[in-house]
Amino acid sequence: MNDLIQLLPDALANQIAAGEVVQRPSSALKEMLENAIDAGAKNIQVAVRDGGKTLIQVIDDGMGMSITDARMCFERHATSKIKKTEDLFNIRTHGFRGEAMASIAAVAQVELKTKRAGDELGCLIQIEGSQVKKQEPVVFQEGTSIAVKNLFFNVPARRNFLKSNAVETKHLVEEFQRVALAYPEVAFTFHQNDMELFKLSAGKLSKRIVGIFGKQYRNQLIVCQESSPHIDIKGYVGSPEQAKKTRGEQFFFVNKRYIRSNYLHHALLNAFEGLIGTDQHPFYVLFLDIDPKHIDINVHPTKTEIKFDDERTIYGVLRSAVKQALGAHHVVPTIDFSLDVNFTDNWGKDTGKGQEVSTENNYRAYRGPSALHKDARGWEQMFQQDHEERTLHFDPEKERQPRGDVKTFPSKVNAGELNPEEPITGAGKTFQIGQAYFVTQTSSGLLVFDQQATHQRILYERYIRQLEQSAGASQQCLFPQNISLSPADFALVMDLKDELNNLGFQLTVFGQNTILINGVPTDIHIASEKLLFEEMLEQFKHFKDELSLGRRENLARSLAKKTAIKKGDPLKSQEMENLAGQLFACQNPNYSPEGYKTFIKLDLDKIERFFYT
């Protein structure tokens, strides 16, 4: 009987390894950028096409490679960073495992050009599916250029699992941003389909953050710095008022290596407790410097997860550092210890302050819930009615008595029992409850509607039809507004430009990473077109991260959520009746786009059971 176990061919072994190392185009870009950083590059150029499926090219001005090294870099487990076992516990470089280039070359067409400073000629190597197709001398500048073409050309099943160009470009940009943030002293450029998205000059970290995410971050950065025997922390956190609902712009780096850690993220959120909402996420770019012997970075194929030997200490130091940074910038409320605890006597001695407190208390009493009116219409009738009541009930004896400053409002609680046959004011066929729900009467009972969920369903189906039929109407802005976006958001808007136009948005490019809003969809009652567009874009990114939705459905959901009637909005009877009618004209009137019920039905039998069971 023949033996069954045999060694895999190198080409097949490389393809299997590629399944762990090269999961998508962004994985290849990450490995190529890290190799360029390890080569000591000071200028790195990145070019991608079609979301990295057609081309990923990285050009650097690093030390370059010899002809032998250029050929050896495509062999498995070939690395220049590790020579003995002890080196595993003192790793501060990136591409130390020697699998990246071999894995990429196994599933793509790779062209490598490289040259060292002292060599007259460089070296050109072309590889397809782990097979060397060409190797020859070439004229080239000092450094290295690696072009990865037609990724997964020989693994069609893997290529079919790749997402759209927009999604893959998003992941490419994210990987680029992580490396660019970790090395602000290196200049970077990023081109997508011959369009320049980033041009980052070397400089300080704060300048790099503004260059990547936009000028709006210039005034929200808070310096965070802490040194301890175990770990050093430095970087920036965002001000609480700038927190967003999306969890995208949050970066932890350990020894300049980007990592993901829910444990450290919890420590940072703990420091922001009480300053932001539970559904909000702050911005941060934090660098943790720790002795490599206290961490294990080789626990995940992509090296984005690491283990600490003392997580609790790091948790405490990080939380303390962020809290101290927020307090130093007067974000955390503090107590004024200069005031005497006997504040009653102090206020009593100061007549000016006492007058302020009295005025404030009167204002609060007058603006209580029973006297607060959002709608000021009909104020003439109110004064006329008040004048008539004082004329009819005028009593000279009572007028001679001294009056205080207290005004008493009549209450039906003191008016005795209500007449059961007397109709309640405002209760017709359709009426609102708590400015959150409205009720309409039917022949068999009552229908109770959630006004926000109802309007979201109506708008969602309307926007879906407009996207499918390209029939969105637009209303012109009286004063067009310009919005400065981050390069990643600008690329996203350009990718969504046709869909946004179908919805009714009229956008034009107005300089680098800036758009001009000339029109918005009709029937949208907004105070700021700029705020609407920014919130819709954030909601779109949030849905894209949390849910697996198509582009059109995501866009329709995002716009419907931001433009729908909210809880707390007062509605007129005619508006409520229109909402009910439009809801039942929808294809799926029972649920909102997020899966919540739009209405519930109370039959007469069910109402009767409330009283007689």
C-alpha positions in Angstrom: 0.0 0.0 0.0 1.4 3.4 -1.0 2.1 6.2 1.5 -0.7 8.8 1.7 1.1 11.9 3.2 3.3 14.0 0.9 4.7 17.5 0.9 2.6 20.2 -0.9 4.2 21.9 -4.0 5.6 25.3 -3.2 3.1 27.1 -5.5 0.1 25.4 -3.8 1.6 26.0 -0.3 1.9 29.7 -1.2 -1.7 29.9 -2.3 -2.8 28.4 1.0 -0.7 30.9 2.9 -2.2 33.7 0.8 -5.6 32.8 2.1 -4.4 33.9 5.5 -2.2 36.9 4.6 -3.9 38.3 1.5 -7.6 38.4 2.3 -8.4 41.3 0.0 -6.5 44.1 -1.9 -6.1 46.2 1.3 -4.2 43.2 2.9 -1.6 43.3 0.0 -1.3 47.1 0.3 -0.7 46.8 4.1 2.2 44.4 3.6 3.7 46.5 0.8 3.6 49.7 2.8 5.1 48.0 5.9 8.0 46.7 3.7 8.6 50.2 2.4 8.7 51.6 6.0 11.1 48.9 7.1 13.3 49.8 4.1 13.7 53.4 5.5 11.7 55.2 2.9 11.0 58.9 3.4 8.7 59.3 0.4 6.0 56.7 -0.5 3.7 56.8 -3.5 0.6 54.6 -3.7 -1.6 54.1 -6.8 -4.6 51.8 -7.1 -7.2 51.0 -9.8 -10.6 49.5 -9.6 -10.5 49.0 -5.8 -7.1 47.3 -6.1 -8.4 44.5 -8.2 -6.6 45.7 -11.3 -3.5 47.5 -9.8 -1.9 48.2 -6.5 1.5 49.9 -6.8 3.8 51.2 -4.1 6.9 53.2 -5.0 9.4 54.2 -2.2 12.9 55.7 -2.0 14.2 53.2 0.6 17.4 51.3 0.5 16.5 49.0 -2.3 17.6 45.4 -2.8 20.3 43.5 -4.5 19.6 41.0 -7.3 19.8 38.1 -4.9 17.6 39.8 -2.3 15.0 40.7 -4.9 14.7 37.1 -5.9 14.8 35.8 -2.3 12.0 38.1 -1.1 9.5 36.0 -3.0 10.5 32.8 -1.2 8.5 31.6 1.8 9.8 32.5 5.3 12.5 34.7 3.8 13.1 37.7 6.0 15.9 40.1 7.0 14.5 40.9 10.5 14.9 37.6 12.4 18.1 35.6 12.7 17.7 33.8 16.0 15.0 32.8 18.5 15.7 35.8 20.8 14.8 38.2 18.0 11.1 37.1 18.2 10.9 38.8 21.6 12.4 42.1 20.5 10.4 42.8 17.3 10.0 46.5 16.4 9.8 46.1 12.6 6.8 45.1 10.5 7.3 42.4 7.8 9.2 39.9 9.9 7.5 36.6 9.0 8.6 36.6 5.4 5.3 35.4 3.9 3.8 38.5 2.4 5.6 38.8 -1.0 5.5 35.0 -1.5 1.7 34.9 -0.8 1.0 37.9 -3.0 3.0 36.5 -5.9 1.1 33.2 -5.6 -2.3 34.9 -6.4 -1.3 37.9 -8.6 0.9 39.2 -11.4 3.7 41.0 -9.7 6.3 43.3 -11.2 9.3 44.3 -8.9 11.8 47.0 -9.7 14.6 47.8 -7.2 18.0 49.3 -7.0 20.5 50.0 -4.2 22.4 53.3 -3.8 25.8 51.9 -4.9 24.6 49.8 -7.8 24.8 51.0 -11.4 21.7 49.1 -12.5 18.6 47.8 -10.8 16.7 44.6 -11.1 13.4 43.7 -12.8 11.5 40.6 -11.8 8.0 39.6 -13.1 6.2 36.7 -11.4 2.8 35.2 -12.1 1.3 32.6 -9.8 4.7 31.9 -8.0 6.4 31.3 -11.4 9.1 33.7 -12.5 8.4 35.0 -16.0 11.2 37.5 -16.4 14.4 38.6 -14.6 16.7 41.2 -16.1 18.7 44.4 -15.3 16.9 47.7 -15.6 17.6 51.4 -15.2 15.8 52.5 -12.1 16.2 55.1 -9.4 17.2 54.2 -5.8 14.4 52.5 -4.0 11.8 49.9 -4.9 8.6 49.8 -7.0 6.1 46.9 -6.6 3.1 46.6 -8.8 0.5 44.0 -8.0 -1.8 43.4 -11.0 -5.0 41.4 -11.4 -5.2 40.1 -7.8 -6.6 36.6 -7.5 -6.5 36.1 -11.3 -5.8 32.4 -10.7 -8.2 32.0 -7.8 -11.6 33.0 -9.4 -13.6 31.8 -6.3 -11.7 34.3 -4.1 -12.0 37.1 -6.6 -15.8 36.6 -6.8 -16.0 37.2 -3.0 -14.5 40.6 -3.3 -16.9 43.5 -2.8 -17.6 46.5 -5.1 -14.9 48.8 -6.1 -16.2 51.5 -3.6 -16.0 49.1 -0.7 -12.6 47.8 -1.6 -11.3 51.3 -2.1 -12.6 52.2 1.4 -10.6 49.4 2.9 -7.5 50.5 0.9 -7.9 54.0 2.2 -8.2 52.8 5.8 -5.0 50.8 5.6 -3.2 53.7 4.0 -4.4 56.1 6.7 -3.2 53.7 9.5 0.4 53.6 8.1 0.4 57.3 7.3 -0.7 58.2 10.9 1.9 55.9 12.4 4.7 57.6 10.4 4.1 61.4 10.1 7.8 61.9 9.4 7.3 60.1 6.0 5.7 61.9 3.0 2.8 59.9 1.3 0.7 60.3 -1.8 -2.3 58.2 -2.7 -3.9 58.1 -6.2 -7.1 56.2 -7.1 -7.9 55.8 -10.8 -5.5 58.7 -11.6 -7.2 61.0 -9.1 -5.1 62.3 -6.2 -6.9 61.6 -2.8 -4.0 62.3 -0.4 -0.8 64.4 -0.6 0.7 64.3 2.8 4.0 66.1 3.5 6.2 65.1 6.3 5.6 66.9 9.6 4.0 66.6 13.1 1.3 64.2 14.0 -1.3 67.0 14.4 -0.5 68.2 10.9 -0.9 64.6 9.6 -4.3 64.2 11.3 -5.6 67.4 9.7 -4.2 66.4 6.3 -6.0 63.0 6.4 -9.3 63.9 8.1 -9.8 67.5 7.1 -9.4 71.0 8.5 -12.4 70.6 10.8 -10.2 68.5 13.1 -7.8 71.4 13.7 -9.8 72.8 16.6 -10.9 69.6 18.3 -7.6 67.9 19.1 -6.7 67.5 22.7 -3.1 66.5 23.6 -2.8 63.2 25.6 0.5 62.3 27.1 1.5 60.0 30.0 4.8 58.3 31.0 5.0 55.4 33.4 7.6 52.7 34.2 5.4 50.2 32.2 4.2 52.2 29.2 4.4 55.6 27.5 1.3 57.1 25.9 1.1 60.0 23.6 -1.3 61.2 20.9 -4.6 63.1 20.6 -8.2 62.6 21.5 -11.1 64.5 20.1 -13.3 66.9 22.1 -16.5 65.4 23.3 -18.8 67.7 21.3 -17.2 66.3 18.1 -18.1 62.7 18.9 -19.8 60.8 16.1 -22.2 57.8 15.8 -19.7 56.0 13.6 -16.7 54.2 15.0 -14.3 54.8 12.2 -11.8 57.4 13.2 -10.3 55.6 16.2 -6.7 54.4 16.2 -4.5 52.5 18.7 -0.8 52.0 17.8 1.5 49.8 19.9 5.1 50.4 19.0 3.8 52.1 15.9 1.9 49.1 14.8 -1.9 49.5 14.4 -4.0 47.2 16.6 -7.6 46.5 17.4 -8.4 46.1 21.1 -11.9 46.3 22.6 -10.3 46.2 26.0 -8.3 49.4 25.4 -11.3 51.0 23.7 -13.4 50.3 26.8 -10.8 52.1 28.9 -11.0 55.2 26.7 -14.8 55.2 26.7 -14.7 54.9 30.5 -12.6 58.1 30.5 -15.3 59.9 28.4 -18.1 58.7 30.6 -20.7 61.4 31.3 -19.3 63.6 28.5 -20.7 61.8 25.4 -23.8 59.7 24.7 -23.9 55.9 24.9 -24.3 55.7 21.2 -21.4 58.1 20.4 -17.8 57.4 19.7 -14.9 59.8 20.3 -12.0 60.4 17.9 -8.6 59.4 19.1 -5.1 58.6 17.7 -3.0 57.2 20.6 0.4 55.6 20.5 1.5 53.2 23.2 5.2 52.5 23.5 6.0 49.3 25.5 8.9 46.9 25.8 8.4 44.3 23.1 9.1 41.5 25.6 5.8 42.3 27.3 3.6 41.8 24.3 3.0 39.0 21.7 2.3 40.4 18.2 2.2 37.1 16.3 -1.2 35.9 17.5 -3.2 36.8 14.3 -2.3 36.5 10.6 -2.9 40.2 9.9 -1.0 41.2 13.1 -3.8 43.6 14.2 -4.4 41.8 17.5 -1.7 41.5 20.2 -1.5 40.2 23.7 -0.2 42.1 26.8 1.2 40.3 29.8 -0.3 42.9 32.1 -3.6 44.3 30.6 -5.0 45.7 33.8 -2.1 48.1 34.4 -2.3 49.3 30.8 -6.0 49.8 31.1 -5.6 51.9 34.2 -2.8 54.0 32.8 -4.7 54.7 29.5 -7.9 55.6 31.3 -6.0 58.0 33.7 -4.1 59.6 30.8 -7.2 60.4 28.8 -9.1 61.7 31.9 -6.2 63.9 32.8 -6.0 65.2 29.2 -9.8 66.1 29.2 -9.5 67.7 32.6 -6.4 69.8 31.6 -8.4 71.2 28.7 -11.3 72.1 30.9 -13.6 69.5 29.3 -14.4 67.7 32.6 -16.5 69.9 35.0 -14.6 71.1 38.0 -15.6 72.5 41.4 -14.8 76.2 42.2 -13.2 75.9 45.7 -12.9 79.7 46.0 -16.5 80.0 47.0 -17.5 79.8 50.7 -19.6 76.8 51.5 -22.0 79.1 53.3 -23.3 80.3 50.0 -26.6 81.6 51.4 -24.8 84.3 53.5 -22.6 85.2 50.6 -25.5 85.7 48.2 -27.4 87.6 50.8 -24.6 90.1 51.3 -24.4 90.7 47.5 -27.6 92.4 46.4 -26.6 92.2 42.7 -26.3 88.5 42.7 -29.4 88.1 44.8 -31.3 90.1 42.2 -30.0 87.7 39.5 -31.1 84.6 41.4 -34.5 86.1 42.0 -34.9 86.9 38.3 -33.7 83.5 37.3 -36.2 81.8 39.6 -39.1 83.8 38.3 -38.1 83.0 34.8 -37.9 79.3 35.5 -41.3 79.4 37.2 -42.9 81.1 34.3 -41.3 78.9 31.7 -42.5 75.7 33.3 -44.1 72.9 31.3 -47.6 74.3 31.9 -46.8 77.6 30.4 -44.4 76.7 27.7 -45.8 77.2 24.2 -43.9 76.6 21.0 -46.6 78.1 18.8 -47.1 81.8 19.4 -50.0 82.2 17.0 -53.2 83.6 18.4 -51.6 85.8 21.0 -54.0 88.7 20.2 -57.0 86.5 21.1 -55.3 85.5 24.4 -55.0 89.1 25.5 -58.5 89.9 24.3 -59.9 87.0 26.3 -57.9 88.1 29.4 -59.3 91.6 29.1 -62.9 90.3 28.8 -62.5 88.0 31.8 -61.2 90.9 34.0 -64.1 93.1 32.9 -66.8 90.6 33.6 -65.4 89.5 37.0 -64.3 92.9 38.2 -64.8 93.3 42.0 -63.8 96.6 43.6 -63.4 95.1 47.1 -60.9 92.5 45.9 -59.0 95.1 43.9 -58.4 97.1 47.0 -56.7 94.1 48.7 -52.9 93.9 48.3 -51.9 91.3 45.7 -48.8 89.2 45.6 -46.7 88.3 42.6 -48.3 84.9 42.3 -50.6 84.3 39.4 -53.0 81.3 39.8 -54.1 79.3 36.8 -57.4 77.5 36.8 -57.2 73.7 37.0 -59.8 71.1 36.0 -58.7 69.1 39.0 -60.5 71.6 41.2 -63.5 71.9 38.9 -65.4 68.8 40.2 -66.3 65.8 38.2 -66.3 66.0 34.4 -69.5 65.5 32.6 -69.2 62.1 30.9 -71.3 63.3 28.0 -69.1 66.4 27.4 -66.6 65.8 24.6 -62.9 66.2 25.5 -61.3 69.1 23.7 -58.9 68.1 20.9 -60.1 64.5 20.8 -61.5 64.0 17.3 -61.0 61.2 14.8 -57.3 61.7 14.7 -55.3 63.1 17.6 -51.7 63.1 18.9 -50.3 61.6 22.1 -47.2 62.9 23.7 -46.0 64.4 20.4 -44.7 60.9 19.6 -47.8 58.9 18.5 -51.1 59.6 16.9 -54.4 57.8 17.1 -57.0 57.4 14.4 -60.5 55.9 14.8 -61.7 53.0 12.6 -65.0 51.2 12.5 -63.6 48.3 14.5 -61.4 50.1 17.0 -58.3 52.3 17.1 -55.0 52.5 15.3 -52.0 53.9 17.2 -49.1 55.0 14.9 -45.5 55.7 15.8 -45.1 59.0 13.9 -41.3 58.7 13.3 -41.4 55.0 12.2 -44.4 55.7 10.0 -42.7 58.6 8.2 -39.4 56.7 7.8 -41.3 53.9 6.0 -43.0 56.4 3.7 -39.8 58.2 2.8 -37.8 55.1 2.4 -40.1 53.6 -0.2 -40.3 57.0 -2.0 -36.5 57.3 -2.1 -36.1 53.7 -3.3 -38.5 54.4 -6.2 -36.6 57.6 -7.1 -33.3 55.7 -7.1 -34.7 52.9 -9.3 -36.4 55.3 -11.7 -33.9 58.2 -11.6 -36.8 60.5 -11.0 -35.9 62.5 -7.9 -37.0 66.1 -8.0 -34.8 68.9 -6.6 -35.3 72.3 -5.0 -32.7 74.9 -5.6 -30.8 76.3 -2.6 -31.2 80.1 -2.2 -27.6 80.3 -0.9 -25.5 77.3 -2.1 -23.3 75.9 0.7 -19.9 74.4 0.4 -18.7 71.4 2.5 -15.1 70.5 3.2 -14.7 66.7 3.4 -11.9 64.4 4.3 -10.3 62.7 1.2 -12.0 59.4 2.1 -15.4 61.0 2.4 -14.9 63.1 -0.8 -14.1 59.9 -2.7 -17.2 58.2 -1.2 -19.4 61.2 -2.3 -17.9 61.1 -5.8 -18.7 57.4 -6.0 -22.3 58.0 -4.9 -22.7 61.1 -7.1 -25.2 59.4 -9.6 -27.4 58.0 -6.8 -27.4 61.4 -5.0 -28.4 63.1 -8.2 -31.3 60.7 -8.6 -32.5 61.5 -5.1 -32.5 65.3 -5.9 -29.1 66.5 -4.6 -27.3 68.8 -7.0 -23.6 68.7 -6.2 -20.6 70.3 -7.9 -16.9 70.0 -7.1 -15.7 73.2 -5.5 -11.9 72.7 -5.1 -9.9 70.0 -3.5 -12.1 67.7 -1.3 -14.8 70.4 -1.3 -18.3 70.1 -2.8 -21.0 72.8 -3.4 -24.6 71.9 -2.6 -26.8 73.7 -5.2 -30.0 71.7 -4.6 -31.6 69.2 -2.2 -34.6 66.8 -2.6 -38.0 68.4 -2.6 -40.5 68.1 0.3 -37.6 68.3 2.9 -38.0 70.9 5.6 -34.5 71.6 6.8 -32.7 74.5 8.4 -29.3 73.7 7.0 -28.6 71.8 3.8 -25.0 71.4 4.9 -26.0 69.8 8.2 -28.5 67.5 6.4 -25.8 66.3 4.0 -23.2 65.7 6.7 -25.6 63.8 8.9 -26.8 61.7 6.0 -23.2 60.8 5.0 -22.4 59.8 8.6 -25.5 57.7 8.8 -24.6 56.0 5.5 -21.1 55.1 6.8 -22.7 53.8 10.1 -25.1 51.6 8.2 -22.3 50.4 5.9 -20.2 49.4 8.9 -23.0 47.8 10.9 -25.3 46.2 8.2 -24.7 44.4 5.0 -26.8 46.6 2.7 -26.7 47.5 -1.0 -25.7 51.0 -1.9 -29.2 52.2 -2.9 -31.0 50.7 0.1 -28.3 52.1 2.4 -28.7 55.6 0.9 -32.5 55.5 1.0 -32.4 54.4 4.6 -29.9 57.1 5.6 -31.8 59.9 4.0 -35.2 58.7 5.4 -33.8 58.5 8.9 -32.4 62.0 8.8 -35.4 63.7 7.2 -38.3 61.9 8.9 -40.5 63.5 11.5 -39.0 63.0 14.9 -40.6 62.3 18.3 -41.5 65.6 19.8 -42.7 67.2 16.6 -46.3 68.5 16.9 -48.6 67.5 14.0 -51.9 68.9 12.8 -54.9 66.7 12.3 -54.6 66.9 8.5 -50.9 65.9 8.6 -51.6 62.8 10.7 -54.4 61.7 8.4 -52.1 62.1 5.4 -49.4 60.1 7.1 -51.8 57.3 7.8 -53.1 57.3 4.2 -49.5 57.3 2.7 -48.4 54.5 5.0 -51.1 52.1 3.9 -50.2 52.9 0.3 -46.7 51.4 1.0 -45.6 48.0 -0.1 -44.7 47.0 3.5 -46.6 49.3 5.9 -46.2 47.2 9.0 -42.6 47.9 9.8 -40.1 50.8 9.5 -36.9 50.2 7.5 -35.1 49.4 10.7 -37.7 46.7 11.6 -39.8 48.6 14.2 -43.6 48.4 14.1 -45.2 51.5 12.5 -48.6 51.0 14.1 -50.6 48.7 16.4 -54.3 47.9 16.3 -56.7 48.0 19.3 -59.9 46.2 18.4 -63.1 47.0 20.4 -62.9 43.5 21.9 -59.4 44.1 23.1 -60.4 47.5 24.6 -63.3 45.8 26.3 -61.0 43.2 27.9 -59.0 46.0 29.5 -62.1 46.8 31.6 -64.0 43.5 32.2 -61.2 41.0 32.7 
